[in-house]
């Protein structure tokens, strides 16, 4: 190898390669799938949020997470568990108190940053592939400077997960009292996955185990940190799984509310 001291004068420091990348695999496939998947989910969620209909099943107390908690004056009877105090303008989502925080929690999530940086912004689209931008300033400028607020959005997401848990428990209802159906299973699975995604967050892991000098003196926190760390390695999968469970839960509640087909009941 030629050192800097012995390199011939005028020699290039790096090889002059005209190709944009030497990768021959389908490196573009993952960013493409991410664009398609996230775009489809955002379009579906946006349409559903502003439909203002088919979100509540009064017989079984099914409430879609896209409308929880329902806090506008437009909310149908029985669906507003925490009061209706926002005006019923169509531009205001019925779950206006929670949707912005959920959106910000996911936008600032470490995995989602990687996903949309690589897919939508091509920064960079893949390893060993040049960045699609001429300059790079990291997350030191507005609006990316706001990514540092992720830890605070985590607290809001945890509170919202509690609300979703209440919705799932409240749904064990039927005209005859206690009831259990396929809708309950879907709501419960969605809540479990949401909790798994939320507590697998890097911020949660730091809150539980951060700033400790001796784990041996904090056995409970160490055990909790170990469990969260196990989930943390699956944070990417949980991020996608929860998008699927959210869409499935909303679609099922919409189908039952619109009378497309009846709920499959196991008890009452």
C-alpha positions in Angstrom: 0.0 0.0 0.0 1.3 3.4 -0.9 1.4 5.8 2.1 0.6 9.5 2.0 4.3 10.3 2.2 5.3 8.0 -0.7 2.2 8.5 -2.9 3.3 9.9 -6.3 2.6 13.6 -6.7 -0.8 14.2 -8.4 -2.0 10.7 -7.5 -5.7 10.4 -6.5 -6.5 9.7 -2.9 -9.4 7.5 -4.0 -10.1 5.4 -7.1 -11.9 7.3 -9.9 -15.1 5.3 -10.3 -17.7 6.7 -12.7 -20.5 4.4 -11.5 -22.9 5.8 -8.9 -22.6 2.6 -6.9 -20.9 -0.8 -7.4 -23.7 -2.7 -5.8 -25.4 -5.2 -8.2 -28.2 -6.3 -5.9 -31.6 -4.8 -5.7 -30.7 -2.1 -3.1 -33.5 0.1 -4.3 -36.2 -2.5 -3.4 -36.3 -1.8 0.3 -36.7 2.0 0.0 -39.4 1.4 -2.7 -41.4 -0.9 -0.5 -41.1 1.6 2.4 -42.5 4.4 0.2 -45.4 2.3 -1.0 -46.2 0.9 2.4 -46.0 4.2 4.3 -47.8 6.1 1.6 -50.7 3.6 1.4 -51.1 3.7 5.2 -51.0 7.5 5.4 -53.6 7.8 2.6 -55.9 5.2 4.3 -55.6 6.8 7.7 -56.2 10.3 6.4 -59.3 9.2 4.5 -60.7 7.4 7.6 -59.9 10.2 10.0 -61.9 12.7 7.9 -64.8 10.4 7.0 -66.3 11.2 10.4 -68.4 8.1 10.2 -68.4 4.3 10.9 -66.2 4.5 13.9 -68.5 3.3 16.7 -70.5 0.1 17.3 -73.0 0.9 20.0 -74.1 -2.7 20.6 -70.6 -3.8 21.5 -68.9 -0.5 22.4 -66.3 -1.0 19.6 -64.4 2.3 19.0 -61.7 2.5 16.4 -58.4 3.8 17.6 -58.4 6.5 14.9 -61.3 8.1 16.8 -60.2 7.6 20.3 -60.9 9.5 22.4 -63.7 11.1 20.4 -63.9 14.7 21.7 -65.8 16.8 19.1 -69.4 17.9 19.2 -69.9 15.7 16.1 -69.2 12.4 18.1 -72.2 10.1 18.0 -74.0 9.2 21.2 -72.0 6.8 23.5 -68.7 7.2 21.6 -67.4 10.1 23.6 -66.0 8.7 26.9 -64.2 11.8 28.0 -66.6 14.6 26.9 -67.2 16.5 23.7 -65.7 19.9 24.0 -64.2 20.7 20.6 -66.3 22.1 17.7 -67.6 19.7 15.1 -65.9 21.3 12.1 -65.0 18.8 9.4 -61.3 19.9 9.4 -60.9 18.9 13.1 -60.3 15.2 13.6 -62.6 13.6 16.2 -59.5 12.4 18.1 -57.8 15.8 17.8 -56.3 15.5 21.3 -54.3 12.3 20.5 -53.7 12.0 16.8 -51.1 14.9 16.6 -49.0 13.3 19.4 -49.2 9.9 17.9 -48.1 11.3 14.6 -45.2 13.1 16.2 -44.2 10.1 18.2 -43.9 8.0 15.1 -42.3 10.7 13.0 -39.5 11.2 15.6 -39.1 7.5 16.2 -35.6 6.3 15.6 -36.7 3.6 13.2 -39.1 5.7 11.3 -36.4 8.4 10.9 -34.2 5.8 9.2 -37.2 4.6 7.1 -38.3 7.9 5.6 -34.8 9.4 5.5 -33.7 6.5 3.2 -36.9 6.1 1.2 -38.5 9.5 0.8 -35.4 11.7 1.1 -32.8 9.3 -0.3 -30.4 10.3 2.5 -28.9 7.8 1.8 -31.1 5.3 0.1 -28.9 2.3 1.0 -25.4 1.4 2.3 -22.7 2.1 -0.3 -25.1 4.3 -2.3 -24.4 8.0 -2.5 -26.7 10.5 -0.7 -29.3 12.1 -2.9 -28.4 15.5 -1.5 -25.4 17.7 -2.1 -25.0 18.7 1.5 -25.7 17.2 4.9 -26.4 19.0 8.2 -27.8 16.1 10.2 -30.6 17.0 12.6 -29.1 20.4 13.6 -31.5 22.6 11.7 -35.2 23.3 11.7 -37.4 21.3 11.4 -35.2 18.2 12.0 -34.0 19.9 15.2 -37.4 18.9 16.7 -36.5 15.2 16.4 -34.9 15.6 19.8 -38.3 16.0 21.4 -39.0 12.3 20.8 -38.6 11.4 24.5 -41.4 13.8 25.4 -43.8 12.4 22.7 -43.1 9.0 24.3 -44.9 10.1 27.4 -47.9 11.2 25.4 -47.9 7.9 23.5 -47.9 6.0 26.8 -51.0 7.9 28.0 -52.7 7.2 24.7 -51.9 3.5 25.0 -53.7 3.6 28.4 -56.7 5.1 26.7 -56.6 2.4 24.0 -56.5 -0.2 26.7 -59.6 1.3 28.4 -61.3 1.2 25.0 -60.5 -2.5 24.6 -61.7 -3.3 28.1 -64.9 -1.3 27.7 -65.7 -3.2 24.6 -66.5 -6.4 26.5 -70.2 -5.4 26.3 -73.2 -6.7 24.6 -77.0 -6.0 24.7 -77.2 -8.8 27.3 -74.3 -7.6 29.4 -70.8 -9.1 29.2 -69.9 -10.1 25.6 -67.0 -11.4 23.7 -66.5 -11.5 19.9 -63.9 -11.3 17.2 -63.9 -7.5 17.5 -62.7 -7.9 21.1 -59.8 -10.2 19.9 -58.8 -7.6 17.3 -58.9 -4.7 19.8 -56.9 -6.7 22.4 -54.2 -7.8 19.9 -53.9 -4.2 18.7 -53.5 -2.9 22.2 -50.9 -5.5 23.1 -48.9 -4.6 19.9 -49.2 -0.9 20.6 -47.8 -1.4 24.1 -45.0 -3.6 22.8 -44.1 -0.9 20.2 -44.3 1.9 22.7 -42.2 0.4 25.5 -39.7 -0.9 23.0 -38.9 2.7 22.2 -35.3 3.7 22.8 -36.4 6.5 25.1 -38.3 4.1 27.3 -35.2 1.9 27.5 -33.1 4.9 28.6 -35.8 6.0 31.1 -35.8 2.5 32.7 -32.1 1.8 32.8 -30.3 5.1 32.1 -28.2 6.9 34.6 -27.6 3.8 36.7 -24.0 3.1 37.8 -24.8 -0.2 39.4 -27.5 -2.5 38.1 -26.9 -4.8 41.1 -28.3 -2.2 43.4 -31.5 -1.8 41.3 -32.6 -5.4 40.5 -36.2 -4.5 39.6 -35.1 -1.8 37.1 -32.5 -4.1 35.7 -35.1 -6.8 35.1 -37.4 -4.3 33.4 -34.5 -2.9 31.4 -33.6 -6.4 30.2 -37.2 -7.0 29.0 -37.4 -3.7 27.3 -34.0 -4.3 25.7 -35.3 -7.6 24.3 -38.3 -5.7 22.8 -36.0 -2.9 21.6 -34.2 -5.3 19.2 -37.6 -5.9 17.6 -38.6 -2.2 17.4 -38.6 -2.1 13.6 -40.8 -5.2 13.3 -43.2 -3.8 15.9 -43.3 -0.4 14.1 -44.7 -2.2 11.0 -46.9 -4.7 12.8 -48.7 -1.8 14.7 -49.4 0.0 11.4 -51.0 -3.3 10.3 -53.0 -3.8 13.5 -54.2 -0.2 13.6 -55.5 -0.4 10.0 -57.0 -3.9 10.6 -58.8 -2.7 13.8 -60.1 0.4 12.1 -61.3 -1.5 9.1 -63.1 -4.2 11.2 -64.9 -1.6 13.3 -65.8 0.3 10.2 -67.2 -2.8 8.6 -69.3 -3.7 11.6 -70.5 -0.1 12.1 -71.5 0.1 8.4 -73.3 -3.3 8.6 -71.2 -4.9 5.9 -71.2 -8.1 7.9 -72.1 -9.0 11.6 -69.5 -9.4 14.3 -68.6 -13.0 15.1 -69.7 -13.4 18.6 -68.4 -16.1 21.0 -70.3 -15.0 24.1 -73.5 -13.0 23.9 
